Amino acid sequence: MNERIDLREMEPLIEEMLEKSGNVTLTVAGMSMQPMIYHRRDTFTLERPEFPLKKYDLPLYKREDGSFILHRIIKVHKDGSYTCRGDNQRQKEYPVLENQIIGVVEKFTRNGKEIVVGRSFGYFVYTRMWGFLRHFKKYYKYVAPIMRKFKR
């Protein structure tokens, strides 16, 4: 049986499971990490964070307003803080502090295929290419109507 439960209610249980078993699997809710992972379709497995985290890691962290966010680290700062951004986002989030981080994605399941974050060549290529191509995303709204005319 699948039930939707607010992460605020689950936070103590998630932290307990990470402490005891070392990992926990959750379903993605939200579109900020598309096209890599999709809302209510894909799952991710968290593990306890080992600090300092690295660029391209995917932490699940809690904002000061209580919302839970899964975004990619795009910059590691010398003071131990992080700058994060979702793949489908333009705005950076800074600072993300270590005490806000609940866990780090160890692997995720996309379309039924399991991808291990630290060991997948496809993930490595995706993170580097998406980081580069996102600079051109702002021009998409101008190019898309032109491309649709050519498809007809």
C-alpha angles and dihedrals in degrees: 000000000000118000129176112233126180112248090227087067092044099046097095091047092047091051091047092050091048089050095047107032100018097235146046132192122223137175118247116249116187139036102247094104098048132155090034098048127014134219115268092346105077132052133209133203118220126206130189111280119250107204136256095047121207135236110277094027115133111227125186105219139172121237121218089255089061098253120134118230133191109196137145123260108242098173136021114207126211091240090063096257126121139219112219136184135177117239089242094046134089099194122082121222116221137203106025106173129205092245089060094055115097099176145334126241110255095178140344136206116231119183088343094307118116116225120191107213100215098040108037116104089200091056090049092053093043095053093049096043094044090050089055099040095048088076088068095046092088089065093053094090089060097043100041097070090050092049092050089057090056092050092062 
